[in-house]
């Protein structure tokens, strides 16, 4: 595989649920190359979102390690991890995670204020990104005045605001109708074509049109990996696909 | 008939002496001589002015603080975008509760008034104590009168702040020299609290303290400076301590819920 960008080794994550222990990830080894479009699929509770959170530095593994762009995330303290998230990663969530008291423009500009960008430049850049996702005329609307698809496009613009080389999307079409979902997947594909590494957790079968690498997760383990058809064949006995 | 020398016109025995405000600020030497010689307690006038201006500052800052709490993104944590919608809603709810009347007006007003009155008693007591230890013979009553008047620059500061907030429609962030240590971490909280007080009005207040110590005692220049410096160190520490303690307490991480 050429130029590995994301590398996970023996990654484990366990949660304490009441008196029991849940193994969300039970030893994942994964390499995703630079500028790849990878899809992580699998049934609910298979550890897809956990894997994404660990790659993005939103959570820490119980054991094993993750490195992104040569940076071992385990070695970073909380401040360094926050800086890593700000500079390297753009997150897109199923529920959009927009701040409801802010307009679309303010939501997009929000992460830049922690990078010390002056307000005027923040707004100009945010407006440029909203234009890119086709929402220039909705810049001054608040999230509750936007449709689900528009909210997700605002979230994509926000994810790009610090120009991250890695975009992580957790079920980005999960709350959208078919047409809006298609637009969002197209936008993610555009980001991939621009040279970014895109990792998408999704149940949406259309993701296979865009993904160059597919990872099947089951019970916290990778059961198959490769191109979609190849991985499907490998995983077929164990995974029921959409 | 023998000529009697004309006796000086006695000072009227009034407790409220607003006519002394301008002289204290413009010609402090003569004004403090007069205050020192006054048989009446005159501390009420400056303390009233200090309380009124401090309360005005709280009142004007109130609406700005309320809107800032709800709209100003500067108060949101850097990772707020990663919070789930539920977490965001809970955070905003908590933020809104801190923008209630009690948090925005009542508590700051009580704190501001307490700062004026307790600060006056503490500083007056400390200056009197140090002066006595260094050989000065000034009464506590006289010192409390003088120290109250020496606080007037802070009333001017509050007025300037009120005008700034009214004109600019924005809060004053990092007052004094505290901007040098922002963002405030728990380690620098005390220093930030001290530096908040340090500005041109504080220097003016120090000058007035030097004048009152000189007027009310016959101590050497070195002892006058020593008195004022020691009193100010104590006063700054007293003023900064509550804020620093609050800052430390508010940044504590609760690692497990109580009782479980």
Contacts between the chains, C-beta under 8 A, distances in Angstrom:
chain1	res1	chain2	res2	distance
A	58	B	82	6.0
A	82	B	78	6.0
A	82	B	79	6.6
A	85	B	79	7.4
A	85	B	82	7.6
A	86	B	78	7.4
A	91	B	81	7.4
A	91	B	82	6.3
A	93	B	84	7.9
A	95	B	84	6.8
A	95	B	85	5.3
A	96	B	85	7.8
A	97	B	81	5.9
A	97	B	82	6.9
A	97	B	83	6.8
A	97	B	84	6.7
A	97	B	85	6.4
A	97	B	88	7.1
A	99	B	73	7.9
A	99	B	76	7.5
A	99	B	80	6.7
A	99	B	81	7.3
A	99	B	88	6.4
A	100	B	88	7.5
A	100	B	92	7.8
A	101	B	70	6.6
A	101	B	71	6.5
A	101	B	92	6.8
A	102	B	73	6.9
A	106	B	73	6.9
A	107	B	81	8.0
A	110	B	73	5.9
A	110	B	76	7.7
A	110	B	80	7.4
A	110	B	81	6.2
A	111	B	78	7.9
A	111	B	81	6.1
A	113	B	73	6.3
A	113	B	74	7.3
A	114	B	78	4.4
A	158	B	81	6.6
